[in-house]
Amino acid sequence: GTVQADVALLMVPADGNFTTVKQKGDHKAGEIQGQTRQHARLLNLLGVKQFIIGVNKMDCDAAGYKESRYTEIRDEMINMLTKVGWKKDFIEDSVPVLPISGWMGDNLLNKSTNMTWWKGVDVVLPDGKKLFIDTLLDALNDMVAVPQRNDDAPMRLPVSGIYKIKG
């Protein structure tokens, strides 16, 4: 799974669940850490270098396709990502944060007419070049690159557990 990931698409909801998915959590108080926070930390620890954030459910009542809701979530995500170990300049320069609606298809393949305020985002690629991104398709097709691999190197296989099953 994640150990071999070349790119990550971290989805965060624009509805009321956003607070839950990013919460810090406190083991002693019985508060569970938000799943988005856990995933962001794991992606960083595992060395995933290509990263996209989708602010999903922009069509819901809580978001209402509003720029203010998108901006609030984008800023909170940048803050949270830096707290779990990501470099702030990398997140701000090289990670597109895209307002989308999976249900309605907004900013997935084509630019949304429901979010006229969205003007796209420039991202800095590893080679230093800038790339303009409007949609999730743009990010996946144009930003993401297959990393160079040494096909002659020994195979490495991560093992998460060994089980002896009698029978």
C-alpha positions in Angstrom: 0.0 0.0 0.0 1.3 3.3 1.2 5.0 2.1 1.4 5.1 2.0 -2.4 3.0 5.0 -3.1 4.3 7.5 -5.7 1.5 10.1 -5.1 -1.1 10.7 -2.4 -4.5 12.3 -2.8 -5.6 13.4 0.7 -9.4 14.1 0.7 -10.9 16.4 3.3 -14.6 17.1 3.7 -15.9 20.7 3.5 -18.9 19.7 5.5 -19.2 19.6 9.3 -17.0 16.5 9.5 -13.8 18.5 8.8 -13.3 19.3 12.5 -13.4 15.6 13.3 -11.0 14.4 10.6 -8.2 16.9 11.5 -8.5 16.8 15.3 -5.3 16.3 17.2 -6.7 13.8 19.7 -5.6 13.1 23.2 -5.1 9.5 24.3 -5.3 10.3 28.0 -8.6 12.1 27.5 -10.0 9.3 25.2 -10.1 11.6 22.2 -9.3 9.8 18.9 -6.9 11.4 16.5 -8.6 12.5 13.2 -8.1 10.1 10.3 -6.8 12.8 7.9 -4.2 13.8 10.5 -3.1 10.2 10.8 -2.9 9.7 7.0 -0.9 13.0 6.6 1.6 11.9 9.3 2.0 8.5 7.7 2.5 9.9 4.2 5.3 12.1 5.5 6.9 9.3 7.5 6.8 7.0 4.4 8.4 9.6 2.2 5.6 10.3 -0.3 6.8 13.3 -2.2 3.9 14.0 -4.6 0.8 15.2 -2.8 -2.6 16.6 -3.7 -5.3 17.8 -1.3 -8.9 17.6 -2.4 -11.4 19.7 -0.4 -14.4 17.6 -1.2 -18.2 18.2 -0.7 -18.0 21.8 -1.7 -21.6 21.3 -2.8 -22.9 20.6 0.7 -25.0 23.1 2.7 -22.1 23.9 5.1 -19.8 24.8 2.2 -22.3 26.1 -0.3 -19.5 26.4 -2.9 -18.2 29.4 -0.9 -14.6 30.7 -1.3 -14.5 31.5 2.5 -15.1 27.8 3.4 -12.5 26.7 1.0 -10.0 29.2 2.3 -10.7 28.3 5.9 -10.1 24.6 5.2 -7.0 25.2 3.0 -5.4 27.3 5.8 -6.3 24.8 8.5 -4.8 22.0 6.4 -1.5 23.9 5.8 -1.3 24.5 9.6 -2.1 20.9 10.5 0.3 19.5 7.9 3.2 21.5 9.2 2.4 20.4 12.8 2.6 16.7 11.7 6.0 17.2 10.1 5.6 18.5 6.5 7.7 21.5 5.5 5.5 24.6 5.2 7.2 25.9 2.1 6.7 22.5 0.3 3.0 22.5 1.2 2.4 26.1 0.2 4.4 25.9 -3.1 4.1 22.3 -4.3 0.9 20.8 -3.0 -2.3 21.9 -4.8 -5.3 22.3 -2.6 -8.3 21.8 -4.9 -12.0 22.7 -4.1 -14.0 19.8 -5.6 -17.3 18.0 -5.4 -17.2 14.3 -6.2 -21.0 14.1 -6.2 -21.5 17.0 -8.7 -18.2 16.5 -10.6 -17.0 20.0 -9.8 -13.3 20.6 -10.7 -12.7 16.9 -11.3 -12.3 16.8 -15.1 -13.5 20.3 -16.0 -13.4 23.6 -14.3 -16.6 24.2 -12.2 -19.2 26.8 -13.1 -20.4 26.6 -9.5 -17.1 28.1 -8.1 -16.4 31.1 -10.4 -14.0 32.4 -7.7 -11.7 29.5 -8.2 -8.9 30.7 -10.5 -6.7 27.6 -10.2 -3.3 27.3 -8.5 0.4 27.4 -9.5 2.6 24.6 -8.1 6.3 24.3 -8.2 7.6 21.0 -9.6 10.7 19.2 -8.3 12.7 20.6 -11.2 11.7 24.2 -10.2 9.3 24.8 -13.0 5.8 26.2 -12.3 2.7 24.4 -13.4 -0.9 25.8 -13.4 -3.6 23.5 -12.1 -7.3 24.0 -12.4 -8.7 20.5 -11.8 -7.9 17.1 -10.2 -7.3 15.8 -13.7 -4.7 18.5 -14.4 -2.9 17.5 -11.2 -2.9 13.8 -11.9 -2.0 14.1 -15.6 0.4 17.0 -15.5 1.9 17.3 -12.0 2.4 13.7 -11.0 5.5 11.9 -12.4 6.6 8.3 -12.1 9.7 8.4 -10.1 12.9 6.9 -11.5 13.5 3.4 -10.3 16.5 1.0 -10.5 15.0 -2.1 -12.1 18.3 -4.0 -11.5 18.3 -3.4 -7.7 17.3 -6.2 -5.3 13.6 -6.5 -4.6 12.4 -5.1 -1.3 9.2 -6.3 0.2 7.8 -4.7 3.4 6.4 -7.3 5.8 4.0 -6.0 8.4 3.5 -9.3 10.3 4.2 -13.0 10.4 1.5 -15.4 11.3 1.6 -19.2 12.1 -1.8 -20.7 11.3 -2.2 -24.2 12.5 -4.4 -26.6 10.7 
